[in-house]
Amino acid sequence: DTHLLYGMPDLVQSLLAYLDASPTPYHAVAESARRLREAGYVELNEADAWSLRPSGRYYTTRNGSSLIAFVCGRLPPQDAGFLAIGAHTDSPNLRIKPTPDLKRYGYRQLGVEVYGGVLLSTWLDRDLSIAGRVTFERDDGLHSALLDFTRPLVRIPNLAIHLNRTVNSEGLLLNAQSHMPPILGLAGGEQTTFQQLLAEELTKHGAQLTAEQILGWDLSLYDVQRARRSGLAGEFIHSARLDNLASCFAALSALITAKETHDSTRVIVLYDHEEVGSRSAQGACSPLLRLALARITEAYDETRTRQEAFARAMARSFLISADMAHAIHPNYADRHDPNHAPVLGGGPVLKLNVNQSYASDGHTTGRLERWCRRAEVSLQPYVVRSDLPCGSTIGPITAAELGIPTVDIGSPLLSMHSIREMAACADVTLLARVLDAYFGE
């Protein structure tokens, strides 16, 4: 049955649209918030007092790049706990420097900085655009706006093989400072600065700005090629930012479709800055989630001892940390432990590491296994080869911050941290079924 084997078309198509609408973490949060509002969620401001009701649906954002959304349970969290899913909105990419204008050998270029563990070679010879957030000043104060040029704007050309004869035998070596600045145009004559270019683009969309009003930006390069299905039977997904927007989408969809009434409060948290260590005001090392969970707990009964109520709530809670996982590559099979080699289309990957790079242990694995059995989905265990270093996730960070039992899972992926990653349609459906069973417990 191709419907079951390759994923529900509507769900996969919704993921593709989500990926295309989210070239940066700021756009991912904006698109997530839009979908939440359409589903009846009410926005909360962190700076305001919160008035919550049982079964109420709410969300809040921080810095425009992290988001928390939740459905209040029928019972207080100290009696029924939280069921939470965590993921991250950021992906490795190239970010525009604050003074980016370069003129070299007749070309206009932009200075860029590497964000996260970028697979640099995959950014060459791509049609790239620019998107992110721009901060500017008006008479009524400081403002920020999302910006997306949408069109091909810059390119990082490869060096011809005639000038690099050993590239195929000895490999391509790239220097982030020297080799990665993209070409924006030809130099010569009167040229607009990058700041003027931003002002002109924002003005096209109604902002009416001058270059002098622009005070700062958080802008990234991205590939304009859209997310799409591929393969002999359409079984694959090719896209940028599958790591980890596919997990954000899964968490978001599970919360939106969850039944309204439930004893426990169900929560999703989509953090920024996981790819660079999570140490920021809106990353997993921040008090973002702790403060939100504490405020939800207090909203049920302000007369109780707050510290005790929150401690009880944490003891009754559970977190699924969702982040994409390494599928075995048929051309590099020796990079996997043969007994722990997930495949595309094989279902969610259970991540384990005795050194706590992942938060899963025998007990949290057992709880996850129960939800998987209810969903009739099999887990694929993953342990990194014993002679290779292990990556990490928001799971151990959040578990350490809150003391919540946590399990690390993720859909299998090829070309992780490439500008164009590869996943399976079937895994979209299989992960959705597990998260639906979890939120429906």
Secondary structure, DSSP 8 states (H G I E B T S, - for coil): -HHHHS--HHHHHHHHHHHHT-SSHHHHHHHHHHHHHHTT-EE--TTS-----TT-EEEEEETTTEEEEEE--SS-HHHH-EEEEEEE----EEEEEEEEEEEETTEEEEEEEEESS--GGGGTT--EEEEEEEEEEETTEEEEEEEE--S--BB-----GGG-TTHHHH-----TTTT---EEEE--SS---HHHHHHHHHHHTT----GGGEEEEEEEEEE-S--EEESTTS-EEEES-HHHHHHHHHHHHHHHHS-S--SSEEEEEEES-GGGTS-STTSTTSSHHHHHHHHHHHHH-TTS-HHHHHHHHHHT-EEEEE--EE---TT-GGGS-TTS---TTS--EEE--TTSSS---HHHHHHHHHHHHHHT---EEE---TTS-----HHHHHHHHH---EEEEE-EEBSTTSSSEEEEHHHHHHHHHHHHHHHT-
